[in-house]
Amino acid sequence: MNATEEDVTLEEAVVDILKEKKLTVTTVESCTAGLLAGRLMNVPGASAVFNEGYITYSNAAKEKIVGVSHETLEKYTAVSKETAAEMAAGAARVSGADVAVSVTGWRHQRATGRSGIHRMLCQWKSPCRGIPFYRQSTEKQRLCSCTRTYPVEGGDYMFVRPLNPDEVLSALHLIWEVYASDVAPLQNPEAIAGFRELIRYENIMPRIQNKEVILFGAWERTELCGVGGINNRGNVLFLYVRKEWMRKGVARQLMQGMYQFCAQVLVITRMTVRAVPASVTAFNHLGFREVAPVQNVGAEIFVPMELLIAPGSIPAKKPKKRIALIIVGICLLIALLICMVVKEAASIVQESDTYAEDQENPFGDYGNGDSGEYDFGMGDGSETEQQSGLDQIPEYEAEDLPFEVKDETYNYSPENQSSVTQQFEIYYPQLDGMENQDIQAKVNDELKNCAMETVDRIYENPDNEIRNRVLEAESPVIADFVKYKVTYLTQDYICVAYEDYSYEGNSEYSYVGLRTKNINLKDGTVYDVKDIVDIDKTFVNKWLKEMQSEADDKSLLADQNTDSLAKVLSGEDTQNGTFTPVFFMDKDGIEIGLSFHYDKEDENAPDYGWVTAPFQLNDLKDSKTDSTFWDLVK
């Protein structure tokens, strides 16, 4: 960092980025009583991005000013994550700002004589759905974007984060101390020697620097209590806890940190571990299941185990990199600014009983010991909820619509799970209040059937290939999670995009896909790509160029010629279900693309589930059909 950069404060950096991206911010604070807003307003020119903020110290103020519901305050208390979420959402709504940051908590005196901050939450109108931050502020804590805090038995608060290079040696000492005491007596000399070589500083440090290995530390204040480690394929290498911290939930917290890293950063669908036989039960309780009997490879004796990563926690790989990076960057800066404010006001975070209960099983319902059940839920705005490609679509909704859009859900999981894990959680919209009830029923059937498409294909009417996967898998999984966004809505037209996460027989066959439904609300007509554009050579070439640009991948669809792509886009040839043509309207225009469902062994398979090419309406003026669609969106 140069001298100029060092002179820039964090709040100045936040304001500068907000200005650059033409975003506005508001704050709503309880126990910090305006400290956060004050930090921002001390920056010259902050008025360009900050118009108003709110101090809602009392429950009455929270209800009156930002619309926190009385029921939420009664049920969850004023210092709950639910209240923090409603504060942020209400502030964004009342102020009209693009970003809202809420802070709530209580003040209590500890030995330090300083007060505690409880909850902070950032709410983004679009594309983020809401990003909560739970932070402990201590004198020597290293704050970073990967930090997570948890209540622990016998201590105050534990936080988990990736280790810095200067902390690796201490971590290796802890690993060896625990291994030598608890594991080595059960191992043969060759296995012990092999482990010793693995954790030698000169051997493991290059792998850490090359990002082949990631070490995580669990800290209570400044004490390193446990160490976890994974490689970049999601294989657990280390999970060791100091003796005095055993049986206090530290291993579980380390595992959650690694789980989240695998889902959010590595974007993989499972974690694996070679568990020594004595640790199999412990890994069972962490959600892992055996995938093979005891193995004896060289000097190593182990049981192969795996933990599935829920598709809903994996960000979709639609490569809207520019937007995603902007949002992530600003989120991190605001999070750090919040942390700095908290450091001024508090030293110890005291979590509510509600949050403590949430963290009793940090995987949610993943891996409930021996039950084998997995939860593929949408999430509740918690820190495991991640931004997807769907979240990045800027939606448009006309004002004063004569009908409502209501959320509906299909949930299914058998009461008595067999050896096959089965879980379905499908969200879809339904219209209510249309004047023509027949058209409303037709539209609602189309919207529901589109959401349920994968459930029908992999569960209700599976083909022989899926049946065989289930029969051959050590841990068969049939699961589907669908979320949606109404991307464009007027009195006469609705466009809905569905993002689909599925396991289709076993953990190896996991997919992220996109489906869209475009419907004329006057007569119930459904539009496909072939209905709105003439799919000729000129259009296909133009569209392919945009697709490759959007994916930043010149090889995308390079194995397809113009004629084959024209058949794909028209729906004439999906190439055995490999391609699904999609399009959607949004606030910025229209996007036309493909959802991919390649065979896992196909060398041409892209590293993402769907890609769409953006167009302004004028960009397609030479390719328009005479469809009534264009009258609805002009």
C-alpha positions as CSV (number, residue, x, y, z in Angstrom):
1,M,0.0,0.0,0.0
2,N,1.4,3.4,-0.9
3,A,1.4,6.5,1.2
4,T,-1.7,8.0,-0.5
5,E,-3.7,4.8,0.1
6,E,-2.7,4.8,3.7
7,D,-4.1,8.3,4.1
8,V,-7.6,7.1,3.0
9,T,-9.9,6.1,5.9
10,L,-12.3,3.3,5.6
11,E,-15.3,5.5,5.7
12,E,-13.8,7.6,2.9
13,A,-13.3,4.4,0.8
14,V,-16.9,3.5,1.4
15,V,-18.2,6.9,0.3
16,D,-15.9,6.9,-2.7
17,I,-17.1,3.5,-3.9
18,L,-20.7,4.4,-3.4
19,K,-20.2,7.6,-5.4
20,E,-18.4,5.7,-8.2
21,K,-21.2,3.1,-8.4
22,K,-23.9,5.8,-8.0
23,L,-25.4,4.1,-5.0
24,T,-27.0,5.7,-1.9
25,V,-26.8,4.4,1.7
26,T,-28.9,4.9,4.8
27,T,-28.4,3.7,8.4
28,V,-30.8,2.8,11.1
29,E,-29.2,2.4,14.6
30,S,-30.3,1.4,18.0
31,C,-27.6,1.0,20.6
32,T,-24.9,2.8,18.6
33,A,-27.1,5.9,18.6
34,G,-25.8,7.4,15.4
35,L,-22.1,6.5,15.6
36,L,-22.2,4.7,12.2
37,A,-23.9,7.6,10.5
38,G,-21.5,10.0,12.1
39,R,-18.5,8.2,10.7
40,L,-20.0,8.4,7.2
41,M,-21.0,12.0,7.5
42,N,-17.6,13.1,8.7
43,V,-16.4,12.4,5.1
44,P,-16.5,15.5,2.9
45,G,-19.0,15.0,0.1
46,A,-20.8,12.2,1.9
47,S,-24.1,14.0,1.2
48,A,-23.9,12.7,-2.4
49,V,-24.5,9.2,-1.1
50,F,-26.1,9.7,2.3
51,N,-29.4,11.6,2.5
52,E,-30.8,10.5,5.8
53,G,-30.4,8.0,8.7
54,Y,-32.5,7.0,11.7
55,I,-32.0,6.4,15.4
56,T,-34.6,4.0,16.7
57,Y,-33.6,3.3,20.2
58,S,-37.0,2.3,21.5
59,N,-39.3,-0.4,20.2
60,A,-41.9,2.2,19.5
61,A,-39.4,4.1,17.3
62,K,-38.5,0.9,15.4
63,E,-42.2,0.3,14.7
64,K,-43.1,3.9,13.8
65,I,-40.0,5.0,11.8
66,V,-38.9,1.9,9.9
67,G,-41.9,-0.3,10.2
68,V,-40.6,-3.2,12.3
69,S,-43.6,-5.3,13.1
70,H,-44.9,-5.5,16.7
71,E,-45.1,-9.3,16.3
72,T,-41.4,-9.5,15.5
73,L,-40.4,-7.5,18.5
74,E,-42.7,-9.5,20.8
75,K,-41.6,-12.9,19.5
76,Y,-37.9,-12.4,18.8
77,T,-37.0,-9.2,20.9
78,A,-35.5,-6.0,19.7
79,V,-32.0,-7.4,19.6
80,S,-32.7,-10.4,17.3
81,K,-31.6,-11.0,13.8
82,E,-35.2,-10.8,12.7
83,T,-35.5,-7.3,14.0
84,A,-32.2,-6.3,12.5
85,A,-33.5,-7.6,9.1
86,E,-36.7,-5.6,9.3
87,M,-34.9,-2.5,10.4
88,A,-32.6,-2.6,7.4
89,A,-35.5,-3.5,5.0
90,G,-37.6,-0.7,6.4
91,A,-34.9,1.9,6.3
92,A,-34.3,1.0,2.6
93,R,-38.0,1.3,1.9
94,V,-38.5,4.6,3.8
95,S,-35.4,6.3,2.5
96,G,-35.3,5.0,-1.0
97,A,-31.6,4.2,-0.6
98,D,-29.9,1.4,-2.5
99,V,-28.1,0.1,0.6
100,A,-29.4,0.1,4.2
101,V,-27.3,-0.8,7.3
102,S,-28.9,-1.6,10.6
103,V,-27.4,-2.0,14.0
104,T,-29.3,-3.3,17.1
105,G,-28.3,-4.8,20.4
106,W,-28.0,-4.1,24.1
107,R,-25.6,-2.4,26.4
108,H,-24.2,-4.3,29.3
109,Q,-21.2,-3.8,31.5
110,R,-18.4,-6.3,31.7
111,A,-15.0,-6.3,33.3
112,T,-13.8,-3.9,30.7
113,G,-16.5,-1.3,31.6
114,R,-17.4,-1.1,28.0
115,S,-20.7,-1.9,26.3
116,G,-21.7,-4.7,23.9
117,I,-23.1,-4.5,20.4
118,H,-25.4,-7.3,19.4
119,R,-26.5,-7.4,15.7
120,M,-25.6,-5.6,12.5
121,L,-27.1,-6.2,9.1
122,C,-26.6,-4.8,5.6
123,Q,-29.7,-4.8,3.3
124,W,-29.2,-4.4,-0.4
125,K,-32.3,-3.6,-2.5
126,S,-30.8,-5.3,-5.5
127,P,-29.1,-7.5,-6.3
128,C,-28.3,-8.7,-2.7
129,R,-31.1,-10.0,-0.6
130,G,-29.5,-9.1,2.8
131,I,-26.2,-9.9,4.3
132,P,-25.9,-10.1,8.1
133,F,-22.7,-9.8,10.0
134,Y,-22.2,-11.2,13.5
135,R,-19.0,-9.8,14.9
136,Q,-17.1,-9.9,18.1
137,S,-14.9,-6.9,18.9
138,T,-11.8,-7.6,21.0
139,E,-8.6,-5.7,21.5
140,K,-6.5,-8.0,19.3
141,Q,-9.0,-9.6,17.0
142,R,-8.1,-9.8,13.3
143,L,-11.3,-8.8,11.4
144,C,-11.7,-10.3,8.0
145,S,-14.6,-11.1,5.6
146,C,-14.4,-14.8,6.5
147,T,-14.8,-14.4,10.3
148,R,-17.7,-16.1,12.0
149,T,-18.6,-15.8,15.7
150,Y,-20.3,-18.4,17.8
151,P,-21.3,-18.9,21.4
152,V,-19.3,-21.6,23.2
153,E,-19.6,-23.6,26.3
154,G,-17.2,-22.4,29.0
155,G,-16.2,-19.2,27.3
156,D,-17.5,-16.0,25.8
157,Y,-17.4,-16.1,22.0
158,M,-15.5,-18.2,19.6
159,F,-14.7,-16.8,16.2
160,V,-13.5,-18.9,13.2
161,R,-11.4,-17.6,10.2
162,P,-8.7,-18.6,7.8
163,L,-5.2,-18.3,9.3
164,N,-2.7,-15.7,8.3
165,P,0.8,-16.9,7.3
166,D,2.4,-15.7,10.5
167,E,-0.1,-17.9,12.5
168,V,0.6,-21.2,10.6
169,L,3.5,-22.3,12.8
170,S,1.5,-22.0,16.0
171,A,-1.3,-23.9,14.3
172,L,1.0,-26.7,13.3
173,H,2.3,-26.9,16.9
174,L,-1.3,-27.3,18.1
175,I,-2.0,-30.0,15.5
176,W,1.0,-32.0,16.5
177,E,0.4,-31.6,20.2
178,V,-3.2,-33.0,19.9
179,Y,-2.2,-35.7,17.3
180,A,0.7,-37.0,19.4
181,S,-1.5,-37.2,22.5
182,D,-4.7,-38.6,21.1
183,V,-4.1,-40.1,17.7
184,A,-0.5,-41.3,17.5
185,P,-1.0,-44.0,20.1
186,L,-3.5,-45.7,17.8
187,Q,-1.3,-45.5,14.7
188,N,1.7,-47.5,13.4
189,P,5.1,-45.9,13.1
190,E,4.8,-45.4,9.3
191,A,1.6,-43.5,9.6
192,I,3.0,-41.3,12.3
193,A,6.1,-40.5,10.3
194,G,3.9,-39.7,7.2
195,F,1.7,-37.3,9.2
196,R,4.8,-35.6,10.7
197,E,6.1,-35.0,7.1
198,L,2.8,-33.7,6.1
199,I,2.7,-31.0,8.7
200,R,6.4,-29.9,8.5
201,Y,6.4,-26.2,8.0
202,E,8.6,-26.3,5.0
203,N,6.3,-28.9,3.4
204,I,2.9,-27.4,4.0
205,M,3.7,-23.7,3.7
206,P,4.2,-23.7,-0.1
207,R,0.9,-25.5,-0.4
208,I,-0.8,-22.8,1.6
209,Q,0.9,-20.1,-0.4
210,N,-0.3,-21.8,-3.6
211,K,-3.8,-22.0,-2.2
212,E,-3.8,-25.8,-2.3
213,V,-4.4,-26.0,1.4
214,I,-6.4,-23.6,3.6
215,L,-6.0,-23.6,7.4
216,F,-8.8,-22.3,9.7
217,G,-8.4,-21.3,13.4
218,A,-11.0,-21.2,16.1
219,W,-10.2,-18.4,18.6
220,E,-11.5,-17.4,22.0
221,R,-10.2,-13.9,22.4
222,T,-6.5,-14.3,21.6
223,E,-6.3,-18.0,22.3
224,L,-6.1,-20.5,19.4
225,C,-8.3,-23.3,20.5
226,G,-8.6,-25.5,17.5
227,V,-7.4,-25.8,13.9
228,G,-9.1,-27.2,10.8
229,G,-7.7,-27.6,7.3
230,I,-8.9,-28.5,3.9
231,N,-7.4,-28.8,0.4
232,N,-8.8,-27.0,-2.6
233,R,-10.9,-30.1,-3.5
234,G,-12.8,-30.0,-0.2
235,N,-10.9,-32.9,1.5
236,V,-10.6,-32.4,5.3
237,L,-6.9,-32.7,6.2
238,F,-7.0,-31.5,9.8
239,L,-9.5,-31.1,12.6
240,Y,-7.8,-30.8,16.0
241,V,-8.9,-29.1,19.2
242,R,-6.9,-28.4,22.4
243,K,-7.8,-30.8,25.2
244,E,-9.2,-28.1,27.4
245,W,-11.6,-27.0,24.6
246,M,-12.9,-30.5,23.6
247,R,-16.6,-31.2,23.8
248,K,-17.5,-27.5,23.7
249,G,-18.6,-27.3,20.1
250,V,-15.3,-26.0,18.7
251,A,-14.8,-28.8,16.2
252,R,-18.4,-28.2,14.9
253,Q,-17.7,-24.5,14.5
254,L,-14.5,-25.2,12.6
255,M,-16.3,-27.6,10.4
256,Q,-19.0,-25.0,9.6
257,G,-16.3,-22.5,8.7
258,M,-14.7,-24.9,6.3
259,Y,-18.2,-26.0,5.0
260,Q,-19.1,-22.4,4.2
261,F,-15.7,-21.9,2.5
262,C,-16.3,-24.9,0.3
263,A,-19.7,-23.7,-0.7
264,Q,-18.9,-20.0,-1.2
265,V,-15.4,-19.9,-2.4
266,L,-14.5,-23.4,-3.8
267,V,-18.1,-23.9,-5.1
268,I,-18.0,-27.6,-4.7
269,T,-20.8,-30.1,-3.9
270,R,-19.2,-32.2,-1.3
271,M,-16.6,-32.4,1.4
272,T,-14.6,-35.6,2.0
273,V,-12.4,-37.0,4.8
274,R,-10.2,-40.0,5.4
275,A,-11.3,-40.6,9.0
276,V,-9.3,-42.8,11.3
277,P,-11.6,-45.5,12.6
278,A,-11.8,-44.0,16.1
279,S,-13.1,-40.7,14.7
280,V,-15.9,-42.1,12.5
281,T,-18.6,-41.5,15.1
282,A,-17.4,-37.9,15.6
283,F,-17.6,-37.2,11.9
284,N,-21.0,-38.9,11.8
285,H,-22.2,-36.3,14.3
286,L,-20.8,-33.5,12.0
287,G,-22.9,-34.8,9.1
288,F,-20.5,-37.0,7.3
289,R,-21.5,-40.6,6.2
290,E,-19.3,-43.5,5.3
291,V,-19.0,-44.2,1.5
292,A,-16.8,-47.3,1.7
293,P,-15.5,-49.8,4.3
294,V,-12.2,-49.4,6.1
295,Q,-9.3,-48.9,3.7
296,N,-5.7,-49.9,4.3
297,V,-3.5,-47.9,1.8
298,G,0.2,-48.2,2.6
299,A,0.6,-47.2,6.2
300,E,-2.7,-45.4,6.4
301,I,-5.9,-47.0,7.8
302,F,-9.0,-44.9,7.2
303,V,-12.7,-44.9,6.5
304,P,-13.7,-42.7,3.4
305,M,-16.5,-40.3,4.4
306,E,-18.3,-37.5,2.7
307,L,-20.7,-34.6,3.5
308,L,-22.9,-33.2,0.8
309,I,-23.0,-29.4,0.4
310,A,-26.6,-28.3,-0.2
311,P,-27.1,-26.9,-3.6
312,G,-28.9,-23.9,-2.2
313,S,-25.7,-22.7,-0.4
314,I,-23.7,-22.8,-3.6
315,P,-23.6,-19.6,-5.6
316,A,-24.8,-20.1,-9.2
317,K,-22.0,-19.6,-11.7
318,K,-23.6,-17.2,-14.0
319,P,-20.6,-15.1,-14.9
320,K,-21.9,-11.6,-14.1
321,K,-18.5,-11.0,-12.6
322,R,-18.6,-7.2,-12.8
323,I,-21.8,-6.8,-10.8
324,A,-20.9,-9.4,-8.3
325,L,-17.5,-7.9,-7.6
326,I,-18.9,-4.5,-7.1
327,I,-21.5,-5.7,-4.6
328,V,-19.0,-7.9,-2.7
329,G,-16.5,-5.1,-2.5
330,I,-18.9,-2.6,-1.1
331,C,-20.3,-5.1,1.3
332,L,-16.9,-5.9,2.7
333,L,-16.0,-2.3,3.1
334,I,-19.3,-1.5,4.9
335,A,-18.9,-4.6,7.1
336,L,-15.4,-3.4,8.1
337,L,-16.8,0.1,8.8
338,I,-19.4,-1.4,11.0
339,C,-16.8,-3.4,12.9
340,M,-14.8,-0.2,13.5
341,V,-17.8,1.5,14.9
342,V,-18.5,-1.5,17.1
343,K,-14.9,-1.4,18.4
344,E,-15.5,2.1,19.7
345,A,-18.7,1.1,21.4
346,A,-18.2,-2.5,22.6
347,S,-15.7,-5.2,23.4
348,I,-17.8,-8.4,24.0
349,V,-20.7,-9.6,21.9
350,Q,-23.5,-11.1,24.0
351,E,-25.8,-13.1,21.7
352,S,-29.4,-13.8,22.4
353,D,-30.9,-17.3,23.2
354,T,-32.4,-17.3,19.8
355,Y,-29.0,-17.1,18.0
356,A,-27.5,-19.6,20.4
357,E,-30.3,-22.0,19.5
358,D,-29.6,-21.4,15.8
359,Q,-26.0,-22.3,16.3
360,E,-26.7,-25.5,18.2
361,N,-26.4,-27.3,14.9
362,P,-24.4,-24.8,12.7
363,F,-25.2,-26.8,9.5
364,G,-28.9,-26.0,9.9
365,D,-30.5,-29.5,9.3
366,Y,-27.5,-30.8,7.4
367,G,-26.1,-34.0,8.7
368,N,-28.2,-34.7,11.7
369,G,-26.0,-37.4,13.1
370,D,-27.3,-40.7,11.9
371,S,-30.5,-39.5,10.4
372,G,-29.1,-38.7,6.9
373,E,-31.5,-35.8,6.4
374,Y,-30.4,-32.7,4.5
375,D,-32.2,-29.3,4.4
376,F,-32.3,-27.6,1.0
377,G,-34.1,-24.5,2.2
378,M,-34.0,-21.0,0.9
379,G,-32.5,-19.6,4.1
380,D,-33.7,-16.9,6.3
381,G,-31.2,-14.1,5.6
382,S,-28.6,-15.9,7.7
383,E,-24.9,-15.7,7.0
384,T,-25.0,-19.0,5.0
385,E,-27.4,-17.5,2.5
386,Q,-25.5,-16.6,-0.6
387,Q,-25.9,-14.4,-3.7
388,S,-26.8,-16.4,-6.8
389,G,-27.0,-15.5,-10.5
390,L,-30.8,-15.0,-10.0
391,D,-30.1,-12.3,-7.3
392,Q,-28.2,-10.3,-9.8
393,I,-31.2,-9.7,-12.2
394,P,-32.5,-6.1,-11.9
395,E,-36.3,-6.7,-11.8
396,Y,-39.0,-4.3,-12.9
397,E,-42.6,-4.1,-11.5
398,A,-45.2,-1.6,-12.7
399,E,-47.1,0.4,-10.1
400,D,-50.8,0.0,-9.1
401,L,-51.2,-3.6,-10.4
402,P,-54.8,-4.9,-10.1
403,F,-53.6,-8.2,-8.7
404,E,-51.2,-9.7,-6.2
405,V,-48.2,-12.0,-6.6
406,K,-48.2,-14.6,-3.7
407,D,-45.4,-17.0,-2.7
408,E,-46.3,-20.7,-2.8
409,T,-44.1,-23.6,-1.7
410,Y,-43.9,-27.3,-2.3
411,N,-42.0,-29.2,0.4
412,Y,-41.5,-32.9,0.6
413,S,-39.3,-35.2,2.6
414,P,-40.4,-38.6,3.6
415,E,-40.9,-39.1,7.4
416,N,-38.9,-42.3,7.3
417,Q,-35.8,-41.8,5.2
418,S,-34.6,-44.9,3.5
419,S,-31.1,-45.3,2.2
420,V,-32.0,-42.8,-0.5
421,T,-32.0,-39.1,0.7
422,Q,-35.0,-37.4,-0.7
423,Q,-35.7,-33.7,-0.2
424,F,-37.6,-31.1,-2.2
425,E,-38.2,-27.5,-1.5
426,I,-39.8,-25.6,-4.5
427,Y,-40.8,-21.9,-4.4
428,Y,-43.0,-20.4,-7.1
429,P,-45.3,-17.4,-7.6
430,Q,-49.1,-17.5,-8.0
431,L,-51.3,-14.6,-9.1
432,D,-54.4,-13.6,-7.1
433,G,-57.1,-11.0,-8.0
434,M,-57.1,-11.1,-11.8
435,E,-60.4,-10.1,-13.3
436,N,-60.5,-13.2,-15.6
437,Q,-60.3,-16.2,-13.3
438,D,-59.9,-18.7,-16.2
439,I,-56.8,-16.9,-17.4
440,Q,-55.5,-16.6,-13.9
441,A,-55.9,-20.4,-13.4
442,K,-54.1,-21.0,-16.7
443,V,-51.2,-18.7,-15.8
444,N,-50.8,-20.2,-12.3
445,D,-50.7,-23.7,-13.7
446,E,-47.9,-22.6,-16.1
447,L,-46.0,-21.0,-13.3
448,K,-46.3,-24.0,-11.0
449,N,-45.5,-26.6,-13.6
450,C,-42.4,-24.8,-14.6
451,A,-41.2,-24.7,-11.0
452,M,-41.9,-28.5,-10.6
453,E,-40.3,-29.6,-13.8
454,T,-37.2,-31.1,-12.2
455,V,-39.2,-32.8,-9.5
456,D,-41.2,-34.5,-12.2
457,R,-38.2,-35.5,-14.2
458,I,-36.0,-36.9,-11.4
459,Y,-38.6,-38.2,-8.9
460,E,-42.1,-38.6,-10.3
461,N,-41.0,-39.9,-13.7
462,P,-37.3,-40.8,-13.6
463,D,-35.6,-42.3,-16.6
464,N,-33.5,-45.5,-16.4
465,E,-30.3,-43.5,-16.2
466,I,-31.3,-41.8,-12.9
467,R,-32.7,-45.1,-11.6
468,N,-29.3,-46.7,-12.2
469,R,-27.4,-43.9,-10.5
470,V,-29.5,-44.4,-7.4
471,L,-29.0,-48.2,-7.5
472,E,-25.2,-47.9,-7.9
473,A,-24.5,-45.0,-5.5
474,E,-23.1,-45.6,-2.1
475,S,-25.1,-42.6,-0.8
476,P,-28.0,-42.0,-3.3
477,V,-29.6,-38.5,-3.3
478,I,-32.7,-37.3,-5.1
479,A,-33.1,-33.6,-4.2
480,D,-34.3,-30.4,-5.7
481,F,-34.4,-26.8,-4.6
482,V,-36.0,-24.1,-6.7
483,K,-36.1,-20.3,-6.0
484,Y,-37.6,-17.7,-8.3
485,K,-37.7,-14.0,-9.2
486,V,-40.4,-12.1,-11.0
487,T,-38.0,-10.2,-13.3
488,Y,-40.7,-8.2,-15.2
489,L,-44.3,-7.5,-14.3
490,T,-47.0,-5.3,-15.8
491,Q,-50.7,-5.6,-15.9
492,D,-50.4,-7.4,-19.2
493,Y,-47.2,-9.4,-19.0
494,I,-45.2,-11.5,-16.5
495,C,-41.8,-13.0,-16.7
496,V,-40.5,-15.4,-14.0
497,A,-37.0,-16.8,-13.8
498,Y,-36.4,-20.0,-11.8
499,E,-33.0,-21.1,-10.5
500,D,-32.9,-24.8,-10.0
501,Y,-30.4,-26.7,-7.8
502,S,-30.6,-30.5,-7.9
503,Y,-28.9,-33.8,-7.0
504,E,-29.9,-36.4,-9.6
505,G,-29.1,-39.8,-8.2
506,N,-25.9,-39.2,-6.3
507,S,-23.7,-36.4,-5.1
508,E,-21.6,-36.4,-8.3
509,Y,-24.6,-35.4,-10.4
510,S,-25.4,-32.0,-9.1
511,Y,-26.7,-29.2,-11.3
512,V,-27.5,-25.6,-11.3
513,G,-30.0,-24.6,-14.1
514,L,-32.3,-21.8,-15.2
515,R,-35.9,-21.9,-16.5
516,T,-38.0,-19.0,-17.5
517,K,-41.7,-18.4,-18.1
518,N,-43.0,-15.5,-20.2
519,I,-46.8,-15.1,-20.3
520,N,-49.3,-12.7,-21.8
521,L,-51.7,-11.9,-19.0
522,K,-54.4,-10.8,-21.5
523,D,-54.9,-14.3,-23.0
524,G,-52.5,-16.7,-21.3
525,T,-50.1,-17.0,-24.3
526,V,-46.7,-18.4,-23.4
527,Y,-43.7,-17.1,-25.3
528,D,-40.5,-19.0,-26.2
529,V,-37.3,-17.6,-27.8
530,K,-38.4,-18.7,-31.2
531,D,-41.6,-16.6,-30.8
532,I,-39.9,-13.3,-30.3
533,V,-36.8,-13.4,-32.6
534,D,-36.1,-14.7,-36.1
535,I,-33.4,-17.3,-35.4
536,D,-31.4,-16.8,-38.5
537,K,-27.7,-16.9,-39.1
538,T,-27.2,-13.2,-38.5
539,F,-29.0,-13.4,-35.1
540,V,-27.2,-16.6,-34.0
541,N,-23.8,-15.2,-34.7
542,K,-24.6,-11.9,-32.9
543,W,-26.1,-13.9,-29.9
544,L,-23.1,-16.3,-29.7
545,K,-20.6,-13.4,-29.6
546,E,-22.6,-11.8,-26.7
547,M,-22.8,-15.2,-24.9
548,Q,-19.0,-15.7,-25.1
549,S,-18.4,-12.1,-24.0
550,E,-20.8,-12.5,-21.0
551,A,-19.1,-15.8,-20.0
552,D,-15.6,-14.4,-20.7
553,D,-15.0,-17.7,-22.5
554,K,-14.3,-17.8,-26.2
555,S,-14.6,-21.6,-26.1
556,L,-18.3,-21.5,-25.0
557,L,-20.4,-23.4,-27.6
558,A,-17.4,-23.6,-29.9
559,D,-18.3,-27.2,-30.7
560,Q,-21.6,-26.1,-32.1
561,N,-22.1,-24.7,-35.6
562,T,-24.7,-22.0,-36.6
563,D,-27.3,-24.5,-37.8
564,S,-27.1,-26.6,-34.6
565,L,-27.4,-23.5,-32.4
566,A,-30.4,-22.3,-34.4
567,K,-32.1,-25.6,-33.7
568,V,-31.2,-25.4,-30.1
569,L,-32.5,-21.8,-29.6
570,S,-35.7,-22.7,-31.5
571,G,-36.3,-25.8,-29.3
572,E,-36.1,-28.2,-32.2
573,D,-33.1,-30.0,-30.9
574,T,-32.1,-29.9,-27.2
575,Q,-29.3,-32.5,-27.9
576,N,-30.7,-35.0,-25.4
577,G,-31.6,-32.4,-22.8
578,T,-28.2,-30.8,-22.8
579,F,-29.6,-27.3,-23.7
580,T,-32.6,-25.4,-22.6
581,P,-33.2,-22.1,-24.4
582,V,-34.3,-19.3,-22.0
583,F,-35.1,-15.6,-22.1
584,F,-36.3,-13.0,-19.7
585,M,-37.2,-9.4,-19.5
586,D,-35.7,-7.3,-16.8
587,K,-35.3,-3.6,-15.9
588,D,-32.3,-3.2,-18.3
589,G,-33.8,-5.0,-21.4
590,I,-33.9,-8.6,-22.5
591,E,-31.6,-11.5,-22.0
592,I,-31.5,-14.6,-24.2
593,G,-29.4,-17.6,-23.3
594,L,-29.1,-21.3,-22.5
595,S,-29.3,-23.5,-19.4
596,F,-26.7,-26.3,-19.6
597,H,-27.2,-29.9,-18.4
598,Y,-24.1,-31.6,-19.8
599,D,-23.2,-35.2,-19.0
600,K,-20.5,-35.0,-16.3
601,E,-18.0,-36.7,-18.5
602,D,-18.5,-34.4,-21.4
603,E,-15.3,-32.5,-22.2
604,N,-17.2,-29.6,-23.6
605,A,-19.1,-29.0,-20.4
606,P,-18.8,-25.4,-19.2
607,D,-18.0,-24.5,-15.6
608,Y,-21.4,-22.9,-15.0
609,G,-25.0,-23.8,-15.1
610,W,-26.4,-21.1,-17.3
611,V,-25.5,-18.0,-19.3
612,T,-27.6,-15.4,-20.9
613,A,-26.7,-12.6,-23.3
614,P,-28.0,-9.1,-22.6
615,F,-29.6,-7.0,-25.2
616,Q,-31.3,-3.6,-25.3
617,L,-34.6,-3.8,-27.1
618,N,-33.2,-1.7,-29.9
619,D,-30.4,-4.2,-30.4
620,L,-33.0,-6.7,-31.6
621,K,-35.1,-4.4,-33.9
622,D,-33.8,-6.2,-37.0
623,S,-34.6,-9.6,-35.5
624,K,-38.0,-9.0,-34.1
625,T,-40.9,-11.3,-35.1
626,D,-44.5,-9.9,-35.4
627,S,-45.3,-11.5,-32.0
628,T,-47.7,-9.7,-29.6
629,F,-44.9,-10.0,-27.1
630,W,-43.3,-6.8,-28.5
631,D,-46.5,-4.9,-27.9
632,L,-46.5,-5.9,-24.3
633,V,-43.0,-4.7,-23.5
634,K,-42.4,-1.7,-25.7
